[in-house]
Amino acid sequence: MKDHNKERFKKNIITIGFISMLISNLGMLVFLYKKDSKIILLPTIASKMEISSNEVSGDYLRLRAIEVHSILFGMNRGNYDKQIGLMKELADHGGREVLNKQLIELSKDIEEKGYHYHFSDIVEYRIESELNKVSIIGYLETYLGEKKVNRELKNYEYRFINHSGRVMLLSIKEGEVEDV
């Protein structure tokens, strides 16, 4: 009789344990279902981007040039003040005065003449890591209102300076378009 009671007691303990585990799992499931969750997806980078106090990888320079390029040629009447502010944040103190003159001239074209520009069909990126220089060659389209008034092959050269790992824009200039 005692063995029978011990077996029954063991079965009851196992049953109670199983039921309590089941209830706690259901409670946790409801809690997690109602909780706001955030999923962070890590980007996949196919190229190696390195920055040291002395040198910058070509892939990183290309990325910085694309960033500056998209801000520069994304200006229009509605956003040029904001875009100019972004450009000034990216610029090195040494090149800020010249860059500021270029941006004022561009903003006058946008404000007074109603121009806006679109750089499309990029043909080539030329990267000179030793000089911290990237050239973006492609077609610059000029619009007056919604009408395209010009499309020509252009080369924009972006020079950067490395301040102990902080890569800043030094200058922008229009370069020569060679046979591409």
N, C-alpha and C positions, 0 to 999 in steps of 0.2 A: 504494500500500500504506500509505503514511504517513497519507493522508487517511482511509483506512478505519479505521486504528487510532485516529486522533483522534476520529472519529465514535463508535466503540465506547466509547472512554474517556468521552466526554461522556454517552452513554447510561447507562453504568455509574454515573457520578457522580450523574446525575439519579435513577436507580433507587435508589441507596443513600440519597440525600437524602430521597426519597419514603418509603422503608421506615423510615428513622430518625424522620421526622416522624410517621408512622403509629404507630410504637411509643411515642413520647413522648406523643402524644395519647391513646392507650389507657391509658398509665400515669397520666396526669393525670386521666382519666375515672374510673379505679378509685380514685385518691386522693380526688377530690371526692365520689365516691359514699359512701365510708366515713366521710368527715369529717362531724361534727355541724354542722348549719347553723342559723342563727337568722334568721327573717324578722321585720322590724319593720314593722307596718302603721301608718301615720299616720292618726289620726282625721280625719274630715271634719267641720269645724265650719261650720254654716250661719249662725251669728251671729258678730258681731264683738265680741270681749271685750277691753276696754281697761282698763288700770289705770295711773294716773299718781300722782304724789305728791299731787295735788289732787282728782282725781275718779276714779270707778269707773263703768264702763258698766253699764246696767241688766241686760244679759244675764249679766254676771259676778256681779252681786248675786243674781240669780235662781238661778244655779248654786250659790252659797254657801248661800243659804237652803234650797235643796233638800237639800244635804249635811247641814246642821244638823238640818233637819226629819226626815230619814230616820234620823239617829242618835237623835234624841229619841223618836220614835215606833217605834223598833225595839227598845226596851228590854223585857226580860222577866226572870223570876227567874234565868235562867241566864246572862245577860250584862250586867245593869245596871251592875255595877262597871266593866267594860271600857268600856261606852258613856259612863258618867259621866266616865271618864278622857279619852276622846276629846273630849267636850264641853268639858272644862276646857282642853284644848290649843287649841281653837278660840276660846276666850274672851279678851277683852281684860282686862288687869289691873284696869281701872276698873270693869268690870261683873262681875267674878268672884265677889264676895261675895254679891250678890243672886242671881246665877245658881246659886251653890252652894246657897243656901237652897231655891231652886226644885227643884233636882235631889235634895236630901235629902228633900223632901216627896214628890216623885214616887217615889223609891226606897222610901220607907216604904209607900206605897200598893202598890207591886209586891211588896215582901217580906212585909208583914204581912197585907194583904188578898188578895193573890194576883191583883191586877189586872194586865192588860197592855192596851196601847192599839194601835189600828191606825187610821191616817189614810188614808181611801180616797176615791175619787171626788172628786178635786180639781176644784173648780168654776172657780177663778180665781186668777191671780197678779196682785197689784197692786204695781207697782214705782215707788218714788219715789226716783229717782237722786240728787236734790239733798239728800235727807235720809238717804241710804244705808239705806233702809227697804224691806222686802219683806213683803207680806201674802200668806199662803197660806190660801185659803178652801176648805173641803171638809168632808167628814163624818168626825167622830171616832167610832170604834167602841170601846166599852169591853167587855172580856171578863173574866169571872171563871172562871178555868180555861179550858175550851173553850167555855163558853156566853156568847153575846153578851148583855149586859145593857142596853146603851144605844147609841144612834146619834143624833147630833145635829150640825147644821151649826155649824162653828166657824171662827173667824178667828184665826190666829196671826201676830203681827207680829214680825219679826226686824229688829233695828237693828244696823248694823255701823259700825265706825270705820275710817278709812283712815289708817294710820301710814306715810306715805311709800311707798305702794304695797303695804303689807301689810294686808290687809283682815281685821279680827278681829271676832268677835261681841261686841256691846255689851250687848244685852238681848233677852229673849224675853218677850212678854206676849200675853195673850189680848185680842183687839180686839173691837169691836162687829161683829155680823153685820148688814149692811144688806141691803136687797133685792138679791139677786144675779140 
